[in-house]
Amino acid sequence: MPILEVEHIRKYFDRTEVLKDISFSLEQGQVVSIIGSSGSGKTTLLRCLNFLERPDKGVIRVNGETLFDADNPATQQESEIRKKRLHFGLVFQSFNLFPQYTALQNVMLAEELLAKEQPNYKANRKSIHAEIEKHATELLEQMGLSDRTANYPHQLSGGQCQRVAIARALALQPDILCFDEPTSALDPELTGEVLKVMKELADQNTTMVIVTHEMAFARDVANHVIFMDDGHILEQGSPLEVFEHPKEERTRQFLSRFTQG
């Protein structure tokens, strides 16, 4: 059974249809790269998966559970949205770290907020906090930032900030980790350190959906590639199929930009 099933998603902004009948599925441990020109709907799709935007049509399932069904109001209650977001970790383009918190505090924050809602929190506050701090420290160590836990975002490079953001997204152990152009705000020399971490996560069978303009990364790391154009999935398949043997002329035109010269 697929870990993620997206069926016939449509999204409108006013009268403009931004997502046009989007369907795909994702297996446990699989990496899907979503490529396409700016304005093709890639980021809107990720925001729908994370319920930052509400689809107007379609169904989203995780592990067989229907998280959203546009025809079923019971799946659209605002009180349940936060629980549904826990299935998805989202890494934004621009880090979105809290400037008043250290790297460690940024990673700990979501776990702490959830822990405070548990009935046993007050009685076990110290031990719960220690466990959350230990987990966050381990995640930062995994990101190669064990010597930066006490640094604030302004004391970190862009690449380091993005690695903190990845650690934060992993903190709640989501089923699926989503990336929205994670290197687009980075200088070229910092891009490699973030892609290296993402490659390591892929090697660890982390289930990921990655919107990216890094074509070499999409080709070499993904198990499945989706090419979006004007709100449609125009073509999808293995990296070999999409990059080496594209069926659609529009796909060939898009990829030719990255192979010329």
Salt bridges, closest charged atoms under 4 A:
GLU7 OE2 - ARG61 NH1 2.69
GLU17 OE2 - ARG10 NH1 2.51
ASP21 OD1 - HIS8 ND1 2.74
GLU53 OE2 - ARG47 NE 3.38
GLU78 OE2 - ARG54 NH2 2.70
GLU80 OE1 - LYS83 NZ 3.97
GLU111 OE1 - HIS135 ND1 2.86
GLU112 OE2 - HIS129 ND1 2.93
GLU117 OE2 - ARG82 NH2 2.44
GLU133 OE1 - HIS129 NE2 3.63
GLU138 OE2 - LYS134 NZ 2.77
ASP147 OD2 - ARG148 NH1 3.28
ASP175 OD2 - HIS87 ND1 2.63
GLU181 OE1 - HIS213 ND1 2.57
GLU193 OE2 - ARG163 NH2 2.87
GLU200 OE2 - LYS196 NZ 2.66
ASP203 OD2 - LYS199 NZ 2.94
GLU214 OE2 - HIS213 NE2 3.56
ASP220 OD1 - ARG219 NE 3.17
ASP229 OD1 - ARG250 NE 3.14
ASP230 OD2 - LYS20 NZ 3.17
GLU249 OE1 - ARG252 NH2 3.06
